Amino acid sequence: MRKTLLAALCGTILSIHHAAAENAVAQAVQKLHLSPQQLLSLRDFLGPFNRGTDVESSGTGLFVLRDARSMAYTGEFSLRVGGDGSLQVDRVSGPATLDSTRDVRLPLRLDAKARAQVMAALAGSQLLIPRTAAAAPPSPSPMANTATAPLPLMPDEEIAGFGLTDAKAAGSITQSRAVFFRDGSGLVHTVRAQLASSGTTPAPLRIADRYYSAIQSDGTRAWRSSVVEIGSDVQIGFADLELRYACSSGTACRPRGPAPASNGVHLIRWGRQLIAAVPPALMAQMTPPPAVPTASTRALVAKPSVPQDDTAPPTSIPTPSPAEPPPQDAVPNENPSGR
């Protein structure tokens, strides 16, 4: 059942008619053991490819995209699951390849207002990683340590390393890194560049960070309660981004040279966003369990026992007659969202 569902889902992602390519992606996704929320996030992030796209699998989680007629290279993407269960997807479109041994830290920093908006949108999601008080610097006062609340942290603003397929290549390049946690919360870092010909001033890079709240469901619909995008145009060439901001994966990236000029940070926030075309099998897996009555509720709705001793004092809890409906507060809330 799960294999059939994954094949159908990957077929929707690819929107192509090459069974071998669909099977290769479906098999790779199946090995990742993703949650329903991650599967939907992956589908919506990759989106539909052109019908003339051919997909080649390297067998190591890397998929190369080619034009089906000319077999010319058009891009690639990779899939990887981290130790915390998060799904990481790196993708590049255009004359560039991914370098999994390096990361590139993006020259985009959130100001206090933008960070507050992101924190509010992601409240309660798995994307916000708590940093315990034990990891914080010790305080000379024991009371200070116990009163310090965990500080939420977000993943670093990085994309995968890259290399141009041709030093003289021209055209547009789009590179993204998406990270989705098991509850569907996640982020997408995207860089869009227009490669300029030799001797001309490169166009500014468009850098955008998009943050997604967790996916929720009531059994009939699925949605995200909030999405926030923060973007800026940065005056730096695409190749210079690799030279000045790249480092080995797993190490701290320190920029070289002065910070590039930008046109400021722009923020957009969307409210509730419905997830379209959710397969019934995934919807069923995301359906919340029915509400379980509490002990006090069960005591109210249960039929009281008849006292064996006629001299026993009457109970202080009103007893509804069998013909009467149960008290209003004895009926479990039928709306899983609590509204």
C-alpha positions, 0 to 999 in steps of 0.5 A, a space after each residue: 500500500 505504501 509503495 503504491 502511494 509513494 509511486 503515485 505521489 512521485 508520479 505527481 511530483 515528476 509529471 513525466 511518463 518515464 516509469 523507470 524515472 518514477 520508480 527510481 525516485 519512489 524507491 529513494 523516497 521510500 528508503 527515507 521513511 518520511 512522514 505524510 507531512 514531509 511527503 506533501 512538503 517534498 511534493 510541493 517543493 519540487 513541483 511538476 517538471 516539464 513533460 520533456 524532462 528525463 531523470 537519472 538516479 545516481 543511486 546515492 540520493 542525487 537525481 540529474 535532470 536532462 532534456 529528454 530529446 537532446 539529453 542536455 543537462 538542466 539541473 539536479 536535486 538531492 535528498 537526505 534525512 538528518 539525524 533529527 528526522 528532518 528532510 533536506 532537499 538541495 536543488 539547482 536549475 541552470 548551468 551549475 552542479 551541486 557540491 555536497 562537500 561544501 555549504 554556502 552561508 547566505 549574506 542575508 540577516 534577519 533584523 529583530 522585527 523579521 525574526 519576531 515574525 518568523 518566531 510567531 509563525 513557527 511557534 510550537 513547530 519542530 523547526 524551532 530547535 530548543 537550546 537547553 539551559 545546560 548548553 548556555 553559559 553558567 551563571 554565578 547565581 543558581 536562580 538565574 540558571 533555573 529562571 532562564 527559558 530555552 532559546 529557540 534556534 533556527 537552522 543556519 541560512 545556508 545552501 549547498 556548494 555549487 560549481 558552474 558547468 562552464 565558466 563562460 556560461 550565461 543564463 539564469 540559475 536558481 538554487 534552493 535548500 529546503 529542510 522539512 521536519 516530520 510535522 511539516 514545518 520547514 524552510 526554503 532558502 533560495 538564490 536566483 541569479 542572472 549570469 552576465 557575460 564577461 566584462 559586464 556588471 552582474 545583476 543583483 542576487 535575489 535571496 529569499 527565505 521562506 518559513 512554513 508552519 506545521 501541517 495540520 489536518 482535521 481529517 478532511 482538509 490539511 493546511 498550514 496556519 502561517 507562511 513567512 517570506 523574507 527577501 532581499 536583493 544583494 549586490 554580489 555575483 553568483 560565482 563570488 558567493 561561492 568564493 566568499 561565503 563557502 566552507 566545508 560542510 559541518 563547519 562554521 562559514 566565515 565570510 571573506 571581505 565586506 558585506 555586499 550592499 542590499 536594498 533592505 529586507 522585505 517581509 511578506 506573511 500569509 495566513 492559513 494556506 490549504 494543502 491542495 490535492 492531498 491523497 486520501 491515504 495520506 489524509 487518513 494518516 494525518 487524521 487526529 485521533 478522537 478525543 478521549 474523555 477525561 476521568 471527570 467527564 466519564 464520571 458525569 456520563 456514567 450511570 450512577 450505581 444504586 446505593 445498597 444501604 438505604 441510610 446512605 446520604 444522597 450523592 452531591 452530583 446531580 444525576 440526569 434521568 435516562 430520558 434526559 441528554 447528558 450535560 453539555 460539558 460531558 460531550 467530548 469536543 468533536 472539533 479536533 482543532 479545538 475551535 
